């Protein structure tokens, strides 16, 4: 006599779903995993974000919080400032070198990742002063952003720093890529043409740039004047 409590045999299918004999006759329940989007006009429901960019006023709040960091305040401030002003990804910030900075010409070489196009951007006065201060105070290293021992900050360390800086500042958690989206949104809101924004951010596909212009309310200004 067979034991009614015997565990039924299972079978591994090509779909990677384990089925027992009974479940072959009814569709298995599949867990739907929501992907975390990076588009500026899409949020991530699991974290409570309704959008993936920060506004200019929110960036001002984040910059001030970075400046007031108990440790490495100036370094953190420059990470956020350069990431925002030049639309740099966390990996691009981690790989930023002093050879990419020209104090003589007042420029920064943005070496892009993910197949984006490199470009040279002008540096503003506050960026120049901040970088000179960072160079004086930081350990000797070919990399701009380092830890106390002079080792370059890893991409994960920069991402964690930005995430911690934003904790409690806004009603939603932030991540490092939101600095890049904030840059695109700011430029589009100022009425900068799409081609210029495309080149500035290094997009190869202009459709990626158009996501910012679709969001910008500036194009509607004056409609009711």
BELNOR-V338451 format. One record per residue. N is the residue number from 0. RES is the residue in one small letter. PHI is phi in radians with two decimals (* if undefined). Layout:
N|RES|PHI + N|RES|PHI
This chain:
0|x|* + 1|x|-1.37 + 2|x|-1.32 + 3|x|-1.19 + 4|x|-1.61 + 5|x|-1.08 + 6|x|-1.25 + 7|x|-1.17 + 8|x|-1.22 + 9|x|-2.06 + 10|x|-2.40 + 11|x|-1.64 + 12|x|-1.67 + 13|x|-1.15 + 14|x|-1.42 + 15|x|1.39 + 16|x|-1.87 + 17|x|-1.55 + 18|x|-2.07 + 19|x|-1.65 + 20|x|-1.06 + 21|x|-1.25 + 22|x|-1.32 + 23|x|-1.15 + 24|x|-1.72 + 25|x|-2.42 + 26|x|-1.13 + 27|x|-1.22 + 28|x|-1.46 + 29|x|-1.79 + 30|x|-1.41 + 31|x|-1.55 + 32|x|-1.72 + 33|x|-1.39 + 34|x|-1.40 + 35|x|-1.47 + 36|x|-1.41 + 37|x|-2.07 + 38|x|-1.20 + 39|x|-1.12 + 40|x|-1.74 + 41|x|-2.24 + 42|x|-1.69 + 43|x|-2.30 + 44|x|-0.98 + 45|x|-1.15 + 46|x|-1.89 + 47|x|1.52 + 48|x|-1.43 + 49|x|-1.72 + 50|x|-2.68 + 51|x|-2.00 + 52|x|-2.25 + 53|x|-1.95 + 54|x|-1.37 + 55|x|-1.07 + 56|x|-1.20 + 57|x|-1.18 + 58|x|-1.14 + 59|x|-1.09 + 60|x|-1.13 + 61|x|-1.17 + 62|x|-1.11 + 63|x|-1.16 + 64|x|-1.11 + 65|x|-1.12 + 66|x|-1.11 + 67|x|-1.58 + 68|x|-1.00 + 69|x|-1.01 + 70|x|-2.24 + 71|x|0.97 + 72|x|-1.05 + 73|x|-1.19 + 74|x|-1.06 + 75|x|-1.10 + 76|x|-1.07 + 77|x|-1.22 + 78|x|-1.05 + 79|x|-1.19 + 80|x|-1.10 + 81|x|-1.22 + 82|x|-1.06 + 83|x|-1.33 + 84|x|-1.14 + 85|x|-2.06 + 86|x|1.03 + 87|x|-1.52 + 88|x|-1.29 + 89|x|-1.03 + 90|x|-1.16 + 91|x|-1.26 + 92|x|-1.16 + 93|x|-1.11 + 94|x|-1.67 + 95|x|-1.18 + 96|x|-2.08 + 97|x|-1.13 + 98|x|-1.22 + 99|x|-1.45 + 100|x|-1.80 + 101|x|-1.99 + 102|x|-1.22 + 103|x|-1.17 + 104|x|-1.60 + 105|x|1.21 + 106|x|-2.33 + 107|x|-2.29 + 108|x|-1.53 + 109|x|-1.64 + 110|x|-1.56 + 111|x|-1.47 + 112|x|-1.87 + 113|x|1.01 + 114|x|1.35 + 115|x|-1.30 + 116|x|-1.57 + 117|x|-1.19 + 118|x|-2.75 + 119|x|-1.92 + 120|x|-1.93 + 121|x|-1.27 + 122|x|-1.73 + 123|x|-1.41 + 124|x|-1.01 + 125|x|-1.17 + 126|x|-1.20 + 127|x|-1.05 + 128|x|-1.13 + 129|x|-1.13 + 130|x|-1.22 + 131|x|-1.10 + 132|x|-1.12 + 133|x|-1.10 + 134|x|-1.15 + 135|x|-1.22 + 136|x|-1.57 + 137|x|-1.39 + 138|x|-1.08 + 139|x|-1.11 + 140|x|-2.86 + 141|x|-1.25 + 142|x|-1.66 + 143|x|-1.25 + 144|x|-1.88 + 145|x|-2.30 + 146|x|-1.56 + 147|x|-1.12 + 148|x|-1.62 + 149|x|1.56 + 150|x|-1.41 + 151|x|-1.10 + 152|x|-1.19 + 153|x|-1.32 + 154|x|-0.98 + 155|x|-1.12 + 156|x|-1.18 + 157|x|-1.17 + 158|x|-1.07 + 159|x|-1.14 + 160|x|-1.04 + 161|x|-1.15 + 162|x|-1.07 + 163|x|-1.22 + 164|x|-1.09 + 165|x|-1.48 + 166|x|-1.09 + 167|x|1.48 + 168|x|-1.37 + 169|x|-2.22 + 170|x|-1.35 + 171|x|-2.65 + 172|x|-1.30 + 173|x|-2.03 + 174|x|-2.43 + 175|x|-1.09 + 176|x|-1.21 + 177|x|-1.19 + 178|x|-1.15 + 179|x|-1.11 + 180|x|-1.11 + 181|x|-1.09 + 182|x|-1.10 + 183|x|-1.08 + 184|x|-1.15 + 185|x|-1.09 + 186|x|-1.14 + 187|x|-1.14 + 188|x|-1.21 + 189|x|-1.42 + 190|x|1.51 + 191|x|-1.15 + 192|x|-1.18 + 193|x|-1.07 + 194|x|-1.10 + 195|x|-1.15 + 196|x|-1.11 + 197|x|-1.02 + 198|x|-1.17 + 199|x|-1.11 + 200|x|-1.55 + 201|x|1.42 + 202|x|-1.18 + 203|x|-1.49 + 204|x|-1.87 + 205|x|-1.16 + 206|x|-1.09 + 207|x|-1.15 + 208|x|-1.28 + 209|x|-1.12 + 210|x|-1.10 + 211|x|-1.32 + 212|x|-1.18 + 213|x|-1.14 + 214|x|-1.52 + 215|x|-1.18 + 216|x|-1.38 + 217|x|-1.02 + 218|x|-1.16 + 219|x|-1.73 + 220|x|-1.15 + 221|x|1.57 + 222|x|-1.12 + 223|x|-1.99 + 224|x|-1.31
